[in-house]
Structures are given as C-alpha cells and as structure tokens.
Amino acid sequence: MNAVTYSKYGGSDVLEVKTIDKPVIEDDEVLVRVHAAGVDRGVWHLMMGQPYPIRLVGFGLRAPKNPVLGMDVAGVVEAVGKNVTRFQSGDEVFGIGTGSYADYARAHEDKLALKPANLTFKQAAVVAISGLTSLQGLRDHGRVEPGQQVLIIGASGGVGTFAVQIAKAFDAHVTGVCSTAKMDMVQSIGADQVIDYTREDFAERKQHYDLILDIGGNSSLARLRGALVPDGTLVIVGGETGGRWLGGVDRQLRALVLSRFVSQKLDTFVSSENHEDLIVLKDLIESEKVTPVIDRTYPLAEVSEAIRYLEDGRAKGKVVIA
C-alpha cells in the first residue's frame, strides 16, 4: 500500500510517501480501507515529537514507534479481528486509527463507529478527534447548560467549529473569538456573537461568561478568570504556547492547582477516544445539529503541504486528506 511515512522526528520535510506492507491487525482491531483522513494539531505534535513527554508515553523515545502518520479516519472495513463484534467487512466507518495517511489503517473496535448517513467520507474523516474534544470539553468538563453564556476562544479552528455547534445544540448562548477573515464563517455555524480578536479584547468587555472553552492556548489565567462569572468554569483545551518540554501544559497545570483555592472551576483534560461518544457525535450530525466545516482537501502525496497549511493558522475549520 501507499503510506506517508517518517523515520525521525522533525518538520514536514521528514515525511515521505512509500510503498509498504499492509498493517496486520490484532484480535480486537479492524482493518480499514481509508477513503479520507483528517489533519489536526495532534498529528503535528507526533511528527515533531514535541513536547518531549509524548515520546515517553509510547510514541517512541528517539524515533517514531509507528512509522505511518495519521489518526482521524473514515473508510470501509476490509477485515476484522476474531474478537470484533461491532463491525463486519463492508461497513462504512469513521473514528480514530493508527497510520491513517495510507491506503489501509488499523483501528481498535472501541475507537470506531458507523459513518453518519448524511456525511461523505471526507466530512466523516474530520469528526472524531476534534468532535470528541469539543463534546467532552463542553459536556463533561464544562457542564454546559441551556441558557448559559459560553465563550469559545479559537472558534474558527478544527475543535472550535465543532464546539460552537455543540454548545448551540445544548441551547447555550455562544460567543466565538476568531480573526477578521473568519468571522463570517463562525457566525454561519451558529455563533450568537463573534469577537474579532485583532480589534477587540474579550477580557476588556463588560460581558462575563458562565463557561469559557479556551482553544487558543495563549491567554493568561488572570485574563481568562476575569472574563468568568464568580462561579464560572474555564476549560483549557490543549496548549500551544511553545516549549519543547511543556508546550503550554504548564498553564494547564497552574490552572488545576489554582482551582483548589478559588470559587471558579479551572479545568483541563485529555479527550477519551471511545465508541459511545462517537455515537453521540453521529446522532448530532444525523439530526443536522452539527456539520463538519472543511477548508481544504489534499491528496495523500501532499500531506506535507496540508500540515504546513494547518501550522500557519490559516485554516477555517478542518483540513482533510482524500
């Protein structure tokens, strides 16, 4: 099969399209013939091997443990392991796999679901990672409720575009923060208000929010807390403030410590990749409450260009590999 491979950590120039053997699945895994795959910040971190702690949790200390890049996936089940009960050959699925920038990818049964009937493979391929992060950040950690004032910082990105729609599905009043060029898109997916961060500082507004989902990754805790109501909730999603060792995680750790001493809840999390929440996303999509926003599509041979485009911060929504 054709696959985007890398044998060392680094920038997108380390990626190479090669012909390699198909992956061999375990008893609880599914072999998926890939139709499309999503691009997200997590892929960039795995390519770079940064921040360094990700190398210590199983991705490879000196070099990538898995030589094929890619996680988000949509395609058709080619084969199933002997312990798999949810799927059979021919099923159209989406979810999270191992090495999805290839003709075939492995995926654990619990990290897949049947593809939403109203989505193409390209649309379905960008749902899992960003959609799960948004859903769990708002529902499980933010405890979003109808009528709440919700601020989403980074509303135009992959996670943000799902977060705006999911928050609206929970009947919240949503304010999105993004750049000038992306305001119309954020408004078109349901945001009640949009703040252009190049012209206005959300922290200087008189408005205070019940829940802030911070996907932007660079606002100080003091600024974020100042925009919350006294018993409000801040949920920090990821961290992109730089640094080879912590990469923004230091801000998240400070938030968890500070949360013990203030009335506001300051939280962060690592999303859970599970079948049950993929079904929740599938239901939201099939009920037309959520629709993936795709900016650009690239062929497999241009994965490097796709990652550079995402890294530059220009994407409105998701980037997909077809």
C-alpha positions as CSV (number, residue, x, y, z in Angstrom):
1,M,0.0,0.0,0.0
2,N,1.0,3.7,-0.3
3,A,1.6,5.4,3.0
4,V,3.0,8.7,4.4
5,T,6.0,7.5,6.5
6,Y,8.6,9.1,8.7
7,S,11.6,7.6,10.4
8,K,12.7,10.5,12.5
9,Y,11.0,13.5,14.3
10,G,11.1,16.9,12.7
11,G,9.3,19.3,10.3
12,S,7.1,18.2,7.4
13,D,10.2,17.6,5.3
14,V,10.7,14.3,7.2
15,L,7.6,12.9,5.6
16,E,7.9,10.6,2.6
17,V,5.3,8.6,0.6
18,K,6.4,5.0,0.3
19,T,5.0,1.6,-0.7
20,I,4.9,-0.6,2.4
21,D,3.1,-3.7,3.6
22,K,-0.5,-3.5,4.8
23,P,-0.8,-3.4,8.5
24,V,-1.6,-6.6,10.4
25,I,-4.5,-6.3,12.8
26,E,-4.8,-7.7,16.3
27,D,-7.8,-9.7,17.5
28,D,-9.7,-6.6,18.7
29,E,-8.8,-4.5,15.7
30,V,-10.3,-3.6,12.4
31,L,-8.5,-3.1,9.1
32,V,-10.0,0.0,7.3
33,R,-9.6,0.8,3.7
34,V,-9.0,4.5,4.0
35,H,-11.1,6.9,1.9
36,A,-10.2,10.0,3.8
37,A,-8.2,11.2,6.8
38,G,-8.2,14.3,9.0
39,V,-5.4,16.7,9.8
40,D,-5.1,18.1,13.3
41,R,-2.6,19.6,15.7
42,G,-2.0,16.3,17.3
43,V,-0.6,15.0,14.0
44,W,1.9,17.9,14.0
45,H,3.0,17.1,17.6
46,L,3.6,13.5,16.7
47,M,5.5,14.5,13.6
48,M,7.7,16.8,15.6
49,G,7.9,14.6,18.7
50,Q,7.1,17.6,20.8
51,P,6.5,18.4,23.6
52,Y,9.0,15.7,24.6
53,P,6.8,14.0,27.2
54,I,4.7,12.5,24.3
55,R,7.7,10.4,23.5
56,L,7.6,8.9,26.9
57,V,4.0,7.6,26.7
58,G,4.6,5.1,23.9
59,F,5.1,7.1,20.7
60,G,8.9,6.4,20.6
61,L,11.8,8.0,22.5
62,R,14.4,8.6,19.8
63,A,12.3,7.9,16.7
64,P,8.6,7.3,15.9
65,K,7.4,3.9,17.1
66,N,4.7,3.8,14.4
67,P,6.3,4.9,11.0
68,V,3.0,5.9,9.4
69,L,1.4,9.2,10.4
70,G,-2.3,10.0,10.8
71,M,-5.2,9.3,13.3
72,D,-8.6,10.6,12.1
73,V,-10.0,8.2,9.6
74,A,-13.1,7.3,7.5
75,G,-13.4,4.4,5.2
76,V,-14.7,0.9,4.6
77,V,-14.0,-2.2,6.8
78,E,-11.7,-4.6,4.9
79,A,-11.3,-7.2,7.7
80,V,-12.0,-7.7,11.4
81,G,-10.1,-9.5,14.2
82,K,-11.7,-12.6,15.7
83,N,-12.9,-10.7,18.8
84,V,-14.6,-7.8,17.0
85,T,-18.4,-7.8,17.3
86,R,-19.5,-4.3,16.3
87,F,-18.4,-4.4,12.6
88,Q,-18.1,-6.6,9.6
89,S,-16.5,-6.3,6.2
90,G,-18.1,-3.7,4.0
91,D,-19.2,-1.4,6.9
92,E,-18.6,2.3,6.3
93,V,-17.0,3.7,9.5
94,F,-15.3,6.7,11.0
95,G,-13.1,7.2,14.0
96,I,-9.5,7.1,15.2
97,G,-7.0,4.7,13.8
98,T,-3.3,4.1,13.6
99,G,-1.5,5.3,10.5
100,S,-4.5,6.7,8.6
101,Y,-2.3,8.6,6.0
102,A,-2.2,5.4,4.0
103,D,-4.4,3.1,1.8
104,Y,-5.1,1.0,4.8
105,A,-5.1,1.7,8.6
106,R,-5.6,-0.3,11.8
107,A,-8.2,0.8,14.4
108,H,-9.4,-0.6,17.7
109,E,-13.0,-1.6,17.6
110,D,-13.8,0.8,20.5
111,K,-12.5,3.8,18.5
112,L,-14.8,3.4,15.5
113,A,-18.5,3.9,14.8
114,L,-20.7,3.5,11.7
115,K,-20.3,6.6,9.4
116,P,-23.2,9.2,9.7
117,A,-25.5,8.5,6.8
118,N,-25.6,12.2,5.8
119,L,-21.8,12.7,5.5
120,T,-19.3,11.9,2.8
121,F,-16.1,10.1,3.7
122,K,-14.2,13.4,3.5
123,Q,-16.6,15.0,6.0
124,A,-16.7,12.0,8.3
125,A,-12.8,11.8,8.4
126,V,-12.5,15.1,10.3
127,V,-15.1,14.4,13.0
128,A,-13.5,12.1,15.6
129,I,-10.6,13.9,17.3
130,S,-11.9,17.4,17.2
131,G,-15.5,16.4,17.8
132,L,-14.7,14.3,20.8
133,T,-12.6,17.0,22.3
134,S,-15.3,19.6,21.8
135,L,-18.1,17.3,23.2
136,Q,-16.2,16.2,26.3
137,G,-14.8,19.7,27.0
138,L,-18.3,21.2,26.9
139,R,-20.4,18.4,28.4
140,D,-18.2,16.5,30.8
141,H,-15.8,19.2,32.0
142,G,-17.7,22.4,31.3
143,R,-21.1,21.0,32.4
144,V,-22.8,23.3,29.8
145,E,-26.4,24.0,30.4
146,P,-29.2,25.7,28.4
147,G,-29.1,29.5,28.5
148,Q,-25.6,29.7,29.7
149,Q,-23.2,32.4,28.3
150,V,-20.4,30.4,26.6
151,L,-17.2,31.9,25.2
152,I,-15.2,29.8,22.8
153,I,-11.7,31.1,22.1
154,G,-10.4,29.7,18.9
155,A,-13.8,29.3,17.4
156,S,-12.7,29.1,13.8
157,G,-10.4,26.1,14.1
158,G,-11.0,22.4,14.0
159,V,-12.1,22.0,17.6
160,G,-13.7,25.4,17.7
161,T,-16.1,24.9,14.8
162,F,-17.4,21.7,16.4
163,A,-17.5,23.5,19.8
164,V,-19.7,26.3,18.5
165,Q,-22.2,23.9,17.1
166,I,-22.3,21.5,20.0
167,A,-22.7,24.4,22.5
168,K,-25.7,25.6,20.4
169,A,-27.1,22.0,20.4
170,F,-27.1,22.3,24.2
171,D,-29.1,25.6,23.8
172,A,-26.3,27.8,25.2
173,H,-25.7,31.4,24.1
174,V,-22.4,31.2,22.2
175,T,-19.8,33.9,21.6
176,G,-16.9,33.0,19.4
177,V,-13.4,34.5,19.2
178,C,-11.5,34.5,15.9
179,S,-9.7,36.7,13.4
180,T,-11.4,39.1,11.0
181,A,-11.2,36.8,8.0
182,K,-13.0,34.0,9.8
183,M,-15.8,35.9,11.4
184,D,-18.5,35.2,8.8
185,M,-17.8,31.5,8.9
186,V,-18.1,31.4,12.7
187,Q,-21.3,33.3,12.6
188,S,-22.6,31.0,9.8
189,I,-22.3,27.9,12.0
190,G,-24.4,29.3,14.8
191,A,-22.4,31.7,17.0
192,D,-24.7,34.3,18.5
193,Q,-21.9,36.8,18.7
194,V,-18.4,36.9,17.2
195,I,-15.4,38.8,18.6
196,D,-12.6,39.8,16.3
197,Y,-9.5,39.5,18.5
198,T,-7.5,41.8,16.2
199,R,-9.8,44.6,17.1
200,E,-11.3,43.8,20.5
201,D,-10.1,42.1,23.6
202,F,-12.6,39.7,25.1
203,A,-11.1,40.3,28.6
204,E,-11.9,44.0,28.4
205,R,-15.6,43.6,27.7
206,K,-18.3,44.1,30.4
207,Q,-19.7,40.7,29.4
208,H,-18.9,37.8,31.8
209,Y,-19.3,34.2,30.9
210,D,-20.6,31.1,32.7
211,L,-18.2,28.8,30.7
212,I,-15.1,29.6,28.7
213,L,-13.6,26.9,26.4
214,D,-10.1,28.1,25.6
215,I,-8.7,26.5,22.5
216,G,-6.5,29.5,21.6
217,G,-3.8,28.5,24.0
218,N,-2.1,31.8,24.9
219,S,-4.3,33.8,27.2
220,S,-3.1,34.2,30.8
221,L,-5.2,32.6,33.6
222,A,-5.8,36.1,35.1
223,R,-7.3,37.3,31.8
224,L,-9.5,34.2,31.4
225,R,-10.7,34.3,35.1
226,G,-11.5,38.0,34.7
227,A,-14.0,37.1,31.9
228,L,-15.7,34.5,34.0
229,V,-18.6,34.9,36.4
230,P,-17.6,34.3,40.1
231,D,-18.7,30.6,40.0
232,G,-17.9,30.1,36.3
233,T,-15.9,27.3,34.6
234,L,-12.8,27.5,32.5
235,V,-11.8,24.5,30.4
236,I,-8.4,24.7,28.7
237,V,-8.2,22.5,25.6
238,G,-4.6,21.7,24.7
239,G,-1.8,24.3,24.8
240,E,0.2,25.9,22.0
241,T,2.3,28.4,23.9
242,G,5.6,26.8,22.8
243,G,8.3,25.0,24.6
244,R,9.8,21.6,23.8
245,W,9.2,20.2,27.2
246,L,5.8,21.5,28.3
247,G,4.4,23.1,25.2
248,G,1.8,25.1,27.1
249,V,0.9,22.3,29.6
250,D,2.4,24.5,32.3
251,R,-0.6,26.8,32.1
252,Q,-2.9,23.9,32.4
253,L,-1.1,22.6,35.5
254,R,-1.2,26.0,37.1
255,A,-5.0,26.1,36.4
256,L,-5.6,22.8,38.2
257,V,-3.6,24.0,41.2
258,L,-5.3,27.4,41.4
259,S,-8.7,25.8,41.0
260,R,-8.4,24.5,44.6
261,F,-8.3,28.0,46.0
262,V,-10.8,30.0,44.0
263,S,-14.6,29.8,43.6
264,Q,-14.2,29.3,39.8
265,K,-13.6,25.9,38.4
266,L,-10.4,25.8,36.3
267,D,-10.1,22.5,34.4
268,T,-8.2,20.8,31.6
269,F,-8.4,17.2,30.2
270,V,-7.2,14.7,27.7
271,S,-10.0,13.5,25.5
272,S,-11.3,10.0,25.7
273,E,-11.3,8.1,22.4
274,N,-14.4,5.9,22.8
275,H,-17.2,4.4,20.8
276,E,-20.1,5.7,22.9
277,D,-19.2,9.4,22.4
278,L,-18.6,8.7,18.6
279,I,-22.3,7.6,18.6
280,V,-23.3,10.9,20.3
281,L,-21.5,12.8,17.6
282,K,-23.1,10.6,14.9
283,D,-26.5,11.4,16.4
284,L,-25.8,15.1,16.5
285,I,-24.7,15.1,12.9
286,E,-27.6,13.0,11.6
287,S,-30.0,15.3,13.4
288,E,-28.3,18.2,11.5
289,K,-27.3,19.9,14.7
290,V,-23.6,19.6,13.8
291,T,-21.9,19.7,10.4
292,P,-18.1,19.4,9.8
293,V,-16.5,22.5,8.4
294,I,-13.9,21.7,5.8
295,D,-11.5,24.3,4.5
296,R,-9.2,22.4,2.1
297,T,-8.7,18.9,0.7
298,Y,-5.3,17.5,-0.2
299,P,-4.3,14.2,-1.9
300,L,-2.1,11.7,0.0
301,A,1.0,12.9,-1.8
302,E,0.6,16.4,-0.4
303,V,0.3,15.6,3.3
304,S,3.3,17.8,4.0
305,E,1.6,20.8,2.4
306,A,-1.6,20.1,4.3
307,I,0.3,20.1,7.7
308,R,2.1,23.3,6.8
309,Y,-1.2,25.0,5.9
310,L,-2.7,23.9,9.3
311,E,0.5,25.0,11.1
312,D,0.3,28.5,9.6
313,G,-3.1,29.0,11.3
314,R,-5.0,29.9,8.1
315,A,-7.5,27.0,8.1
316,K,-11.2,27.7,8.6
317,G,-12.3,24.5,10.3
318,K,-10.7,21.3,9.2
319,V,-8.2,20.1,6.6
320,V,-8.7,16.7,5.0
321,I,-6.6,14.1,3.1
322,A,-8.5,12.3,0.4
